[in-house]
């Protein structure tokens, strides 16, 4: 059962006597929250050709339907996590679910393209709240010994949402039109709100004098910096021109301003001292590297399957769904394994799996067929599910309650930055290795070469992540050993003082 965190023993007793929140129903609400926010990321992609016709717009214009959602999540996810720590995670999560649901309806009835883009940005803000606070709530709803299982369940729902988006979107567009892909969120959003409102623990009431202030300057600087970086990585559809360079330089300048502002802020958005924790810094770095690599499967896969293996579009979609399906099936078992064998150890096991699958793909000679592609992808995605669950568990298990929201936001941010970076960087590696300006018309041999080189680079990035994981574990062991030695020295000193004290 969930521990009540409302103020005062009398109020807690009244709450427990009236209705005690159920862990299972609370997790059901959190799972739906994660499912909806992930579904919103992938369901609109399949509708872009239809939307271009409906609004008589170019691909570059309708692309903002996807980009607005992604930018809103990326730029605001840390800020809303911190805001939840300050004003209360339950009330902010309920507001985020409400905003997501209302914005989904507005998307479905939007009469013009740019109103649809604006509604998608609002939907992305709601999704940012849902993503950041869903993970933060695990520490308040689940016993510490079962944190890994809960993280695995959330990872499963995220994978299901990502995998379900294209297929569900295609069915809804064919049967009911493009507006249905947004309106379908309304009943699910209402159900999610009711579950969260009924079963999540209440917010702890703090005296106004104890409440931390919100860092407005830091929030604005971080949002602008992340927006500049995201646009630098996505603008130009794979080409890197002067605008991309200018945006990247602006992002680098923004990082400097943000660090300076946080060092001076009385109540900073992100406490820079957090990065002195080698375990947290390592987890964030590994998350970004792994997400960058996972994007290679989505960037390279469609071209390799269609151009080299000659598969039709329907079969390409079926093969591409194998990865998310494996991740969905592996999530909960991975959480149980992390709880049993330790999160740090399973983080390394997951990275080894991703590295092994990437190396297999990089060393494929000739055309091994569909099975020769699917088997390594299964290894990669299973390894990813184990890594993601264990890494999130390691970070969120022992985090301070007043830092859960911002830490969860940082984990989600590192993942999103990895996905954005992977889209640009791994796509550029693939195009360069294929030795062609247009991958859609490249020869099958060139695409196969591009695939092998891309996954060779992916294997190198995972080996870097593996080195970070091993180094972080060694530092943690050393720190634990030093603490034990200090405790033993203190105990010996206490015994010496007792023995040397004059006896009465």
N, C-alpha and C positions, 0 to 999 in steps of 0.2 A: 504494500500500500504506500501511497505517497505521503511524505511528511508535509504537514501544513506549515506554511511559512508566514501566515498572517500574524499581525501584531497582537501580542497579549495572549496569555493562557486561556482566559475566559472565552475569547473570540475563537481560539483554536478548538476548544472543547465544543462550542456551539456548532462550529462548522463540521467537526467530525461526527457529532451526534446527528446533524441534519443530513449531510451527504459527504461521504469520503470519496475523493477522486479515485477512479480506478486506473491503475497503470495501463491496462490493456486499452481502455477507451481513450486515454490520453495519448498513447502511442498511435492509435488509429487516427486521431486528429492530426498529430504531427506528421504521420506518414502521408495523409492526403495533402497536407500543406506542401510537403516536398514533391509529391507527384504532380500537383498542379503547376508549381513554379518551373519544374523541369519540362512538363508538357508544353508550357508556353514558349519555351526556348526552341523546340523542334517542330511544332505543329504548323507554324506559319511558312516554313521554308517551301513546303510542297505546293503552297498556294500562290507563290510569286508569279508564275506565268499567267494564271487566271486573274490575279489582281492587276497585272500589267494591262490585260485586255479590258477588264472592267472599268479601270480609271483612265484608259488610253495614255499610259505612262511608259517611260523607258525602264529598262532593268535597273539602271543606277538609281532611279527614283523609288521604285518599289522595294529596293534593297533596304531602304531606311525603315521599312516595317520590321525587319529583323534587327537591324542595327540599333534602332531606338530602344528596343527592349534590352538588348545586350549592354548598351552603354549605361542605361539607368541602373541595371544591376551592378555592373562593374564599378561605377563611380560612387555609388551610395551604400554598398553593402557593409563596409566597415563603420560608416557613420551611423547607420540605423542600428547596428549591433551595439555601439556605444550608447546611443540614445535609449535603447532598451535597458541597459545597465543602470541608467540614471532615473528614468521615469517609471520603469516597471515593464518587464518583458511581456506579461500576459496582456495588458491593455494595448501595448504597441502591436503585438502579434494579431490581436483581434482587429485592430485598425488596418493592418496590412492586408489581412484576408478580405476585409470589407472593400478596401480600395481595389484590390485585384479583381474582385467579383464585379464591382460597379464598372471598372475600366473595361472588363471583358465585354460587358453589355454595350458600352459605348463603342468599342471596336466593332461589334456586330451590327450596329445601326449607323455607323459613320457614313455620311453622304459624300465626303470627299477624301482624297488620298491623304492630305496633310492633317485632317482631323483624325484619321485612322492612325497616322504616325504619332500624333500627340497622345491619343488614347493608349497606344502601345507603350509610350514612355511612362505614363501613369501606371499601366499594368506592370511594367518592369520595376517601378518603385515598390509596388505592393509585393512583387516576387522577391525583391531584395530583402524586405522585412521578413518574409516567410522563410527564406533560405537561411538567413543569419540567425534568427531566433529559434528555429526548429532544433538545430543542433545544440544551442545553448540550454534549451529546456530539458535535455536528456539528464543533465546533472541534478535536476530538481524532481524528476519523475521516476527515475530508474535507480535501483541500488548499484553501488559502485562495482560490485562483482559482475553485474550484467550489462555494464556500459557497452562493451564490445558488441553484444547481440543487438542492442538498440541502434548503435551506429551502423551495423550491418543491415538492419531493416531499412533505415533511412537511405543507405546506399542502394539497396535493392529498388526502393520506390523511385529514386532518382534515375536509375538505369531503365526502369520500366517506362517512366515518363518520356525519357529521351527516345527510347526504341518505339514506343507507341505513337509518338507524334506524327511521323510521315504516313504510316499506314492508316491511322484513324483520320487524319486530315484528308487523305485521298478518298476514303469512303464517304466522309461527310460532304466534301465538295461535289462528288459524283451524284450523291442522292439529294442533298438539300441546298447546295450552293456554298460559296466561300464564307458567308456570314455565320454559318453553323459552326465553323471551327473555333470561333470566339464565344458564341452564345452557349456552347456546350459547357463552358466553365461555370456558368451561373448556378445551376443546381448543385454542382459539385462544390462550389465555393460556399454556398449556403450550408450544406452539410458539414463542411470543414469548420465553419464558424460556430455552428451549434455544438459540435463535439469539443472544440477548443474552449468555448465559453462554459460548458458544463463540467468538464473533467480536468482542465489544467489547474495547477495550484495557484492561489491568489498571490498578488504582488505584496512584497514586504513594505509596510508603511514606515517611511523614515521621517524624522523631524526635518523641517525645511533647512535648519542649520546644518544638518548632516549630508544634504544632497550636494553632489558635485555639480559644478556648472558645465554647460555644454560649450565645446570649443568651436565657435562659429568660424573663426579665421582658419583654423586647421581643417575643418570640414570643407570649406570652400576651396582651399589650396589643394587638398587631396582630390576632390572631385574634378577640378580643372586639370590637374596633373594626369590622373587616370584617363580622363576623356581624351587628352592630347595623345597619350600613348596608344589607347585603343583605336583612335582614328588613324594614327600613323601606321598601325599594323593592318588596318582593314581597307583604307582608302586606296583606290587605284586597281583593285581586283588583281593583286599579285605583282604589279609593277611598283618599283620604288623610285619615286621621282623627287623633285625639289620640295614639293608640299609635304611628302612623307618625312623627309629629312628635317624640315622646319618644325613639324609637329613633334618629332622625336627629340630635337634639341629643346623645344619648349617643355617637354615632359621632364627632361634631365634638369633643366633650370627650376622647374616646379618642385622636384624632389629636394633640391637644396633649400628653397624657400620654406618648404614644409618642415624639414628637419629643424631649421632655425626657429620657426614659429613654435614648434612643439617643445623645444628646449626652454622657451621663455614663458609658455602658457602655464597659468596656475592650475588649470584642470585640463590637461592635454587630451586630444582625441585618442592618440596612441602614446603610451608612455615608452619613451625610447629605451628605458632600462629593461623593458621586456625582451629586447633583442640581445641583451647580455646573457639570457638563458640559452645555452647552446642547443638544448633539446628543441625549444620552440623555433629558433632560427633554422635549425636543420630541417624540421618538419615542413616549414613554409617553403624552403628552397627545394626540397624533394618533391613536394606537391606540385610546384610550378614546372619542374623538369619532367615529371611523369605525365602531367596534363599536356605538355608540349608534344611529347612522344605519342600519346594516345590520339592526338589530332591527326597524326600521320596516317592512321588506319582509315580515317574518313576522307582525307585529302587524296591519298594514293589509291585506296581500294576501288572506287568506282571506275577509274581509268584503267587499272590493271585488269579488272574483271571483264570490262567491255572490250578494250582494245587488244589485250594480249590473249585472254581466254575466250573472247568472242561470245560472251553471254548476252542474252537479251535483257532488256530493262527490268522486266519482272523478276528474272532470276538474279540479277545484280542486287535488287532490293532485298530479296530473300537471303542471299549470302551475307549482305551487310548487316542484317538483323541478328545474325548469329552472335556477334560480339556483345551487344547489349543484352541479349537473352542469357548468355553465359554469365555476365556480370550480375544480372538479376537473380539467377539461380544460386550464385556463389556468395552473395552478400551476407545472408543470415548465417550460413555455416562458417564463413570467414570470421564473423563476429564471435561465435562460440569458440573457435580456435584461438582467437586473440585473447579472450577471457581466460582460457585454460593455460596456454603456453606463454603468454606475455606479449604485449603490444609491440615492444621494440624488436623482439625476435621475429615476429611474424611480418613486421615491416620489411626486414631484410629478406625473408622468404618470398614475399610478394615481388620485390625488386628483382630477385634472381629469376623468377618466372617471366617477368616482362623482358629482361635481358636475353633469356634463353630463346623466347619466341622471336624477338627481333633479330638475333643472330641467325636463327634458322632461315628466316625470310631473306636475310642479306646474302646467304650463301647458296640460295637456290640457283641451280644451273638449268638452262633450257626452260621448258614449260611444264611444270609438275602436275598441272591439272587443278581442279577445284579443291580436292582434298589436300593437296600440297599447300594451298593457301589457307584453308579453313583451320587445319590443325594448329599451325603456329598462332593464328589469331585467337583460337580458343585458349592457348597457353598464355598469351599476352593479356587477354581480358580477365581470365581467372586470376592471374598474378596482380592485375590492377585492382580487382575487387578486394583481394586480401590486403594489398598495400593500403588502399584508401581507408578501409575499415580500421586497420591496425594503427595507421598514422593518426587518424582523427581521434581514436580512442586514447592513444598515448598523450595527445595534447589536451583533450577535454576532461580527462579523468580527475586530475589533481589541481585544476585551475581554480583560482579564487572566485567565489560566487559573483563578486562585483566586476569581474573581468570576463565572464563567460560570453557575453554578447559580442564584445569587441574581438575577442579571440576567435570565436566562431566566424565572425565576419572576415577576419584576416585569412582564415583557412579557405573560405569560399572565394575570397579575392585571389589568393595565390592560384587556385584552380582555374578561375576565369582568365587570369592573365596568361596562364599556360596555354589555355585553349586559343586565346587570341593570338599569342605569339606563334603557336604551332601552325595556325592557319596560314600565316605569312611566311615564317621561316621554313617549315617543312615543305610548304608548297613551292617556295623558291628553290630549295634543294632538289625537289623532284623535277621541276622544269629544267634546271641547269644540268642535272644528270641525264635527262632525256635528250639533251642537245637539240631542243626544238623550241621555237617561239610559240607554237600552238600545240598543246598536248592533245587536244581533241582530234587532231589529224596525224599524230605521230605514228610511226611504224610500231608494230607489236614488240619487236626486239628492243627498240629504244625505250618503250614504256617499261618493259621488264628490267632493263638496266637501271632506269630511274627508280624503280621500286627497290631494287637491291641496294643501291647507294643510299636511298632515303632511310631504309631500316638499318643500314650500317651506322649512319649518323645517329639514329635513334638508340642503337645499342651503346654507342659511346656516351650519350647523355645519361642513360640509365646506369652505366658503370660509374659515372661521376656521382649520381645520386646514391649509389651503393657505397661509394667511398665516404660520402657525407654521413650515411647511416651508421657505418662501422665506426667512424671517428666519433660521432655523437655518442654512441653506446660506450665507447672506451672512456670518453670524458665523464659520462654519467657514473660508470663504475669507479673511476678514480675519485670523483667527488664523494661517492658513497663510502669508499674506503677511507678517505680523509676524515669524514664525519665519524666513522667508527673508531678510528685511531684517536681523534680528539676526545671522544666520549670515554675511551679507555684511559687516556691520560688524566682526564678530569676525575674519573673514579679513583685512580691510583693516588692522585693528589688529595682527594677527600679522605681516603683511608689513612694517608700519611698524617694529615692534620688531626684526625681523630686519635691516632696512636700517640702523637706527640703532645696532645693536650694534657695538662696536669689533671690527675685524677683527684676527685673530691674525697 
